[in-house]
Amino acid sequence: MLEQYERMLRTEEDLSPVTIRNYLSDLRQFAAWCESVWKQGREEEPAFAPEVISTPTLTDYRTYLQQILHLKPNSVNRSLISLKRYFAWLMSTGQIKHDPAKVVKLVGEELSLPRHLDDQEEQALVAAVTETGSVRDRAIIVLMLHTGLRARELCTLSRAQVRLGKRSGTITVLGKRNKYREVPLNATVRAALEAYDTSLKKPSSDPTPLFLSEKKHARLTERGLGYIVKKYAERAHVRDVSPH
């Protein structure tokens, strides 16, 4: 079926050769992954069969791209879009009875504060959250500005990962490829975290999330973090602070 799909892309779609090559590469990678999964525990070599693909198979593949291959969100989404296009074509040509890719969601982009903010913009952003926000929001903004943590890294922090001393401090961050690294905290960040919660000054093994959602009292999500950043950026009249 891939050969038939390739002929359709080359003859019926107004696409560049590079775009077609990317679509086919994404599909072949997915087919190879499916065959490797199906082969487990079998002696015979399984062949890729799109008619047996289910939505859970596609979400498992999305997880594989994120957690095993450690692809960036835009790369994961490109692959998912290629698959969505392929299965929609199979449906339109009557080759499958159900489109398993239709309900599969794309992944969110990672968020970090732009590092190109100048000193005046940083001061305005901190002033906005200091004057109009909560101590939690101030701790979040200051932490992101001074450490460059990604949204996912910040949102997954637990209290046990924070170590605050009188003259030093660190946060242990789980980053890419499941590797831990220690991020030093300067006096400004330590003061903001202590103002947020004085108990952080004591070493702890508490797995409770460092930052909680104010409404649901659950771990702060990346979407919630994006809202916080945008809110204070608007109040500070700082432009171009958006998820990326």
C-alpha positions in Angstrom: 0.0 0.0 0.0 2.9 2.3 0.6 3.8 2.1 -3.1 0.3 3.0 -4.1 0.3 5.9 -1.7 3.6 7.1 -3.1 2.2 7.1 -6.6 -0.7 9.1 -5.5 1.5 11.7 -3.8 3.7 12.1 -6.9 0.8 12.3 -9.4 -2.2 13.8 -7.7 -0.8 16.1 -5.0 0.9 19.5 -5.5 3.8 18.6 -3.2 7.5 19.3 -3.4 9.9 16.3 -3.7 11.3 17.0 -0.2 7.8 17.0 1.3 7.0 13.7 -0.4 10.2 12.2 0.8 9.5 13.3 4.4 6.0 11.8 4.3 7.3 8.5 3.0 10.2 8.4 5.5 7.8 8.9 8.4 5.6 6.1 7.1 8.5 3.7 6.6 9.8 4.4 10.1 6.4 3.7 11.5 6.0 0.5 9.5 9.5 -0.7 10.7 8.6 0.0 14.3 5.3 -1.9 13.9 7.1 -4.9 12.4 9.7 -4.9 15.2 6.9 -4.8 17.8 4.9 -7.6 16.1 8.0 -9.7 15.7 8.5 -10.1 19.5 7.9 -13.7 20.4 7.5 -14.9 16.8 9.7 -16.8 14.5 8.2 -15.5 11.2 8.8 -12.0 9.9 5.6 -10.0 10.1 4.7 -7.6 7.3 3.2 -4.2 7.9 -0.6 -4.3 7.7 -2.3 -0.9 8.1 -5.7 -2.5 8.5 -4.8 -3.9 11.9 -3.4 -0.6 13.3 -5.4 0.7 16.2 -5.5 4.1 18.0 -3.5 2.6 21.0 -0.8 1.5 18.6 -0.4 5.0 17.3 -0.4 6.5 20.8 2.3 3.9 21.8 4.3 5.0 18.8 3.9 8.7 19.8 5.3 7.7 23.2 8.2 5.8 21.5 9.1 8.9 19.5 9.1 11.1 22.6 10.6 8.9 25.3 12.8 6.5 23.4 14.0 8.6 20.4 13.7 11.8 22.4 12.5 13.7 19.4 11.4 17.4 19.8 7.7 18.1 19.7 7.7 19.5 16.2 9.5 16.4 14.9 7.0 14.1 16.7 4.1 16.2 15.3 5.5 16.0 11.8 5.5 12.2 12.0 2.0 12.1 13.4 0.7 14.4 10.7 2.2 12.2 8.1 0.4 9.2 9.6 -2.9 11.1 9.9 -2.6 12.0 6.2 -1.9 8.4 5.2 -4.7 6.8 7.2 -7.2 9.5 6.0 -6.2 8.5 2.4 -6.7 4.8 3.2 -10.2 5.6 4.5 -11.1 7.7 1.4 -10.1 4.9 -0.9 -12.0 2.3 1.1 -8.9 0.3 2.1 -9.7 0.5 5.8 -13.1 0.8 7.6 -11.9 2.9 10.5 -9.4 5.8 10.8 -7.3 5.0 13.9 -5.3 8.2 13.6 -8.2 10.7 13.5 -8.4 11.0 17.3 -4.7 10.9 18.0 -3.6 14.2 19.5 -0.5 16.1 18.6 2.0 16.9 21.4 2.4 20.3 22.9 5.4 22.4 22.2 8.0 22.8 25.0 8.0 26.2 26.6 10.9 28.2 27.9 11.4 31.9 28.4 13.3 33.4 25.5 16.9 33.9 26.5 17.2 37.0 24.4 15.1 39.1 26.9 17.3 42.1 27.8 17.8 43.3 31.4 15.0 45.9 31.2 12.5 43.3 29.9 13.5 40.9 32.7 13.1 43.6 35.3 9.7 44.5 33.9 8.5 40.9 34.0 9.7 40.4 37.5 8.2 43.7 38.6 4.8 42.7 37.1 4.6 39.4 38.9 6.0 40.9 42.2 3.3 43.7 42.1 0.3 41.8 40.9 1.0 38.1 41.3 1.3 35.4 44.0 4.6 34.2 45.6 4.1 31.0 43.6 4.0 32.8 40.3 7.0 35.0 41.3 9.0 31.9 42.2 8.1 30.3 38.8 9.1 33.4 36.8 12.3 34.0 38.7 13.3 30.3 38.4 12.7 30.2 34.7 14.6 33.5 34.1 17.7 32.5 36.1 18.0 28.9 35.2 16.6 28.5 31.7 14.5 25.4 32.7 12.2 24.0 30.1 8.5 23.9 30.9 8.5 20.1 31.2 11.5 20.2 33.6 9.9 22.9 35.8 6.5 21.2 35.9 7.9 17.8 36.9 10.0 19.2 39.8 9.3 17.7 43.2 10.2 19.2 46.6 12.8 16.4 47.0 14.7 17.9 44.0 15.3 21.2 45.7 18.3 21.9 48.0 18.6 25.3 49.6 21.4 26.5 51.8 22.4 29.8 53.2 25.0 30.5 50.5 24.2 28.0 47.8 21.4 25.9 46.4 20.7 23.4 43.6 17.8 21.8 41.8 18.3 18.3 40.4 16.6 18.2 37.0 15.6 15.2 35.0 16.4 16.2 31.4 16.7 14.5 28.0 17.6 10.9 27.8 16.5 10.5 31.4 19.7 12.0 32.7 19.9 14.0 35.8 21.8 17.2 36.1 22.3 19.7 38.9 21.3 23.3 38.3 22.9 25.9 40.6 20.6 28.5 42.2 21.8 32.0 42.8 20.7 34.2 45.7 17.7 35.7 43.8 16.2 32.3 43.0 16.8 31.0 46.5 15.1 34.0 48.0 12.1 33.6 45.7 11.8 29.9 46.5 12.1 30.5 50.3 9.4 33.2 50.1 7.2 30.7 48.3 7.7 28.0 50.9 10.1 28.3 53.9 10.0 24.5 54.4 12.2 24.2 51.3 15.2 25.2 53.4 15.1 21.8 55.0 16.4 18.8 53.0 13.5 16.5 52.1 12.6 13.4 50.3 9.0 14.6 49.7 7.8 13.6 46.2 5.1 16.2 46.2 5.2 18.5 43.2 7.0 21.7 43.8 4.4 23.8 42.0 0.7 23.1 42.2 -2.2 24.3 40.2 -4.1 26.9 42.2 -7.5 25.6 41.1 -7.2 21.9 41.0 -4.4 21.5 43.6 -2.6 19.1 41.3 0.8 19.3 39.6 1.1 22.4 37.4 0.7 21.5 33.8 2.7 22.9 30.9 -0.4 24.6 29.6 -1.0 26.2 33.0 2.6 27.4 33.0 2.2 28.9 29.5 -0.8 30.8 30.8 1.2 32.2 33.7 4.1 33.4 31.5 1.8 35.0 29.0 -0.3 36.8 31.7 2.7 38.6 33.3 4.4 39.3 30.0 1.2 41.1 28.9 1.1 43.1 32.2 4.8 44.0 31.8 4.3 44.9 28.1 7.0 42.5 27.1 6.4 41.1 23.6 7.3 37.8 22.0 7.1 35.8 25.1 5.3 32.7 24.0 5.6 28.9 24.0 8.4 27.7 21.8 
